[in-house]
Amino acid sequence: MAVALARPLLHTVHLVTFTVLLLTGLLLFVPGLRAALTGGYSQLIRDAHRWGGVAFAVLPVVVVLACGPRAIFAAPAQRTLRTLWQGLHMGVTCLVSVVFTVTGFAIWDKRLLPPSVLEGSRALHDWLTYAAAALVALHLVEVGLAGLLARIRAAGAAAPPLET
């Protein structure tokens, strides 16, 4: 697989699986919304959330193994404030993803853990949802600002010099 496709492929896999989990999780977490959209409780929503979680855990590992860790986790050619932010963002995303996965699997089979651990896993899973939503919002702002700054720089470079 081409190294140039490694990061976009990982980003797309993460985006699609996270979106499925966010939407199905929202339907599971907000009964009124679920009732309005589906008419009540749906095993299909719960199963889509669970198997979406499996895909969320497995597919990024498959991409990293197929492309090689260096294709994804290579240091940038030059260090800028943006590349430092992107590295921090990737590290936090990896950490949050691992904790999401562990707590999700703990919630999946309730009989494996004592009630106190299960409740802690559920609470952490819910709070991570809020943190992940904030991270997505920050990510969208950062991408939007980077695009805007790139256009401003390109417009400045293309403009003819001012006559004095």
C-alpha positions, 0 to 999 in steps of 0.5 A: 500500500502506498505510504502517501495513503496511510494517514488519509486512510487511517483518518477516514477509517477513524472518522467513519467508525467514530461517526457510527459510534457517536450517532448510535451512542447518541440514540442509546443515550437519549431515549427521547431522540431514539423514540422519535427516530425509531419508535423505541428501543432497537436491538439493531442500534445496540448491535450497530454500536457494539460492532462499530466499536469492534471496527473502531478498535480493529480497523486502525490496527489493520491500517497501521500493520498494512502501511507500517507504523513509520508511514503513520507516526513519522516525525514531520519534516519541519516542526511548526506550531501546527505540526506540534498540535497535530502530534498532540492531537494524534496522541490524545486521540490514540489514548482516548480511543484505547480507553473508549475501547476498553470501557466499551468492551467492559460495558458490553459483557456486564457479567465479567466485572463487579457492579462498581467497576462496570458503573465506573466504566460506563461513567468514564465512557460517557464522559469520554464522549463529551471529551471526544466531541470537544476534540472533534470541534477543536479539530474542525476549528484547527483545520478551518483556520489552517485552510483560511491561513493558507488561502490568505498566504496564497492570495498575498503571494499572488498579489502584485506589489503595491506601487508607492 
